[in-house]
Amino acid sequence: MAWVDGRFVPSAEALIPVGDAGFVFGATVTEQLRSFSGRLFLPAEHAARFARSLAIVGIEPAWPVDELFVIAAEVTARCHAAGPAGSDLGVVVFATPGDAPAQHAGRPGTPRVIIHAFPLAFASWAGAYDTGVALRSVATTQIPSSCWPIELKCRSRMHYHLADREARALEAGARAILLHTDGHVSETSTANVVIANDDTLRTPPRGDALSGVSLGHLRTLARAEGLSFCETPLTRADVAAADEILLTSTPNCLLPVTRFDGVAVGGGRPGPLFGRLLAAWSRDVGLDIAAQARACAGAPPGDAQA
């Protein structure tokens, strides 16, 4: 089930024309949420960021943003009821400027909005709660703010694709960590980066990386755990010297990095702060996040660390 410009339709009918500016130019504003037990997680925070992105691009949908996220909750409820027990969904809300005038006799388009849900790809990350992931620094850099502000959540992501392709060429299965041209750390293609030394967590400032909704939630959890959490410019050397490296994003919430540029992090195992924060996140949402991922992926139970 999906919602397209005011209509509930089967997911297979959630389509945009090839002449839409979202396809032609990648001019698409987007938010991805996830559900826990069939309910959207942090919808107000995602809605606020979506509204900021719409304003930056100048897209004015026919529906208020708050109403769109009420509809997103309904799409989630309908799809969750039809899905397997114990699983959860990814939910995407996106808007485009509509038809590209150059492909429609010069006529301006009107914005299109689509909301759709899909089963979370638990198998893609279930094992990483126990084994961690590998990060590689790459030559591909972050888009400079002179092109578009980093707070814009959009679908123009060729640099992410190229960066991850480069990382995998360096190390099978690795993900890329992107730097700015000044050497400051930005983010990965799908996650915010957080480093830990002792009881202090550090992440790039908002001018260097997208202000992640999950990152904001991690900040709240960390402070409740008595940990220090701050935004500060980071370099590759800072990341290499970290006791722990964490990735936070909507689908998997929190993952540990156990290799950075080919060198083991924390002995090559997820660290204690990762386990502590993931446990706090699990308590907050009312289920064991790692256990759910393993169960839905058909993986065996993990160790107590996760």
N, C-alpha and C positions, 0 to 999 in steps of 0.2 A: 504494500500500500504506500502511496505517495500523494502529495498535494501539489498541484500545478496551477498557479494563477487562479485560485478560488475553487478548484475541483479536486475531489479525492479520486484517484485513478490507480489502477494496478501499477506496480513499480516499472514494469516493462514499457509503460506509456509515459514515463517521466522523461520527456525528451525536449531538447531545444533545437531549432533549425540550424543548419550549418552556416547560415548567414547571420546568426546572432552575434553581436559584438563580444559576448562572453566567450564565444568559440573563435571568432576571427582574430580578436586582439588579446584574448585572455583577460578581458576586463570584467572579472567576476569577483564579487565580494562574497566571502563564505565564512561560515562557522561550523565546526564539528563538535557535537556533544556526545556524551554516552549516557546510558541509563544504568542504574543500579536497582535490581528487583523491579524493573519495568518503569522506573520513574527517572526523569531527566535529572542529571546532576549539575548543579550550579547554573541553572538556566538564566537567572537574572544577570549574572556576570557575563555570560556569553552574549546575551541580548544587548548589553551596554556596549560591548566591543563591536558587535555587528553594527549598531547605530553609528558609532564613530567611523567605522570603515565606509559605510554608505555616505556619510557626510563628506569624507575626504574625496571620494570618487564622484560625488554628485548624483548618485542614483536615488530616486525618490519613489519607492514602491507605492502601490495603491492602498496598501494595508499598513497600519502602524506597526512598529517593530514589536511592541508588547503583544499585539494580537497574533503576529506571526509565530511567536514563541508559545502562545497558548495552542495554536494549531499544531506546532511541533510536538507538544505534549500529547495531543490527541493521536497524531500519527504514531508516536511511540507506543501509546497504550494499545492501539489496534494491532500493531505489528507484534508487540510482546505477547498479547493474548493468543496469537496464532503461532507463536514460536515454541521451541522446546523448553521444558521446565528447567529453571536454573541458569538459563543463558541471559544475555543482555545484548543491547543494540548500540551501534553507532548511528547517529542521527545528524544529517547535514541540512543546513539552511543556506541557500545561496541565491543571489540576485545578480542579474545582468542589466546592462542598459537597454536591452532589446535589440531589434534588427539593426545591423550596421548599415547606415545610409548608402554607402558606396555599393552595396549589393542589393539595394532596394530602390533604385531610381532616385537616389538622393533623399528619400523620405526618412525623417527621424523615427527612431523606434520608441516604444514604450517599455518600461522595465518589466522583466520577467522574474518571477520568484518560484523556486521549487524547493520542497521539503521532502526528504526521503530518508528511509531507515534501512539498515542492513545488519545482518549478524556480525558481531565483532569477530575479527580474525584472530581469536585467541591462540591458535596454533603458531602464529607468527612470533609470539613473544612469551608464551607460557614457560618455556625452558629457561628464559633469561633471568627470571627471578632467582634461580639457583646458580646459574653459570655466569651471568652477566653478559654484557655486550662489548664489542671492540669498537673503539673510535680511532679515526685517522685524521690528522690535519692534512689539508689538500691545498692545491694551488688556486682552485676556484674560490673567489671571494664573495662576500655578502654584497648585495646591491646597495650602492651608496644612497644616502638620503636625498641627494639631488635628483634621483630618479623617482623615488616615492618614499614617503615616511615609513619607517620600520614598524610603526604601530598599525599600519594597514594590513589586514588579514585578507589576502587575495589569492587568486589561482595562477598568477603569473610566476611559475616556479621552475623554469628551465634551469636556473643556476643550481637549485637543489638536486635536480635529476643528474646534472653533470658532476656535481660534487660527490654524490653517492656512487656514481659510476667510477669515478676516480678512486674513491676509497676502497671499493671492492676489488679494483685492479691491484691495489697495494696489498690487500689482505682479504681473503675470502670471508664474506659475511660482515665486513666492517661497515660502519656508518661514518659519514663525514662530519667533522666539526668545522664550521666556516669561520674565517677570520675577516675582519675589515682590512682595508688596504693599509691602515696604520698599525696592524698587528694585534689589535684588540679582538678578543673572542666574541663571537656573536651567538650562534646557536647551531643545532643540527637541522636537518631537513624536516624533522617531525617533532622536535623536543627542545625545551630549554635546558641549559647546562647549569649545574650547581656543583661546586667543589666544597669539600669539607676538610678542615684541619682542626684537630681536637674537637671542641664543641662549637665551632664557628662555621656557618655555612655562608658561602659567597656566590653571587650570581652576577652576570653582567648588568649594567644599568639599563634603564628603559631606552636610552638613546642608542644602545648597541644591540639590543635583541627585542623581539616581539614580547610584549607584556602578556605572558601566558596566564590563562585562567587557572590552570592546574598549578603553575608556579606560585600564584597568589595563595592558593589553598595550602600548598606545602609550607609557605611562609607562616601561615596561621598555625599549622600543626607544629612546626618547629618551635615557635615561641611558646606554645602551650607545653612543650616538652622541656622548656628551660634552655633551649639552644639559642645562640645568637645568629641572626640572619641579616645580611646586609647586601646592598648592591654596590659594586665597585668594578672599575675596569679590570679585566683579566687578560693575561697574555698566555701564549702556549706554555711558557715556562711555569706559570702559576698552576696550570692544569696538570702538568707533568709532576709537580711537587706535591700534589694533593694526596691526603691520606685516603680519601674516597672521592669518586666522581659519580654524580647522580644525574639521570635524565628524567624529566617530568613532562608528561603529555596527557592529553585527554583519554585515549583508548586504554593505555596500560597503567596510568597514574604515575608510577615510579619504577625505574629500573636502575640497576647498578652497572657501572662500567668497570670491567675487570682487566681490560687491556687498553693502553693508550699509545699510539704510534709504535706498536709492537712490543711494548714493555708492560709487564704485569703491574696492575694497580692493587695495592693492599694484599699482596701475596697471591693475586689471581682469584680471590674469592670475594663475594659480596661482604661488605663491612658491617660493623655493628650499628652505625647510624642508619644505614639503609634498612636493616631489619627493624630497628626501633620506629622509624618513620612510616614504613609500610604497615606495621602493626597498628600505629595510631590512625592511619588512613582507613584501614580495614574496620577498626572500631567505629570510626566516624560514619561510615556508610552502612554498617550493619552486616557485613559479610567479609569473609577471608578472600581478599582480592586475588592473591596468587593461587589459592586452592580452587577458586572458581575458574580461573584461566586454565589450570591443569585439567580440571574435570571436563570443561567444554572442549578442550583440545584432545581429550582422550589420553592425556599423559599420566604417568604414575605419580603418586604423592611425592612432594618434595621434602627437603630436610627442614629442620626446625628454624633454620636461619631466615627463611622467607615467611 
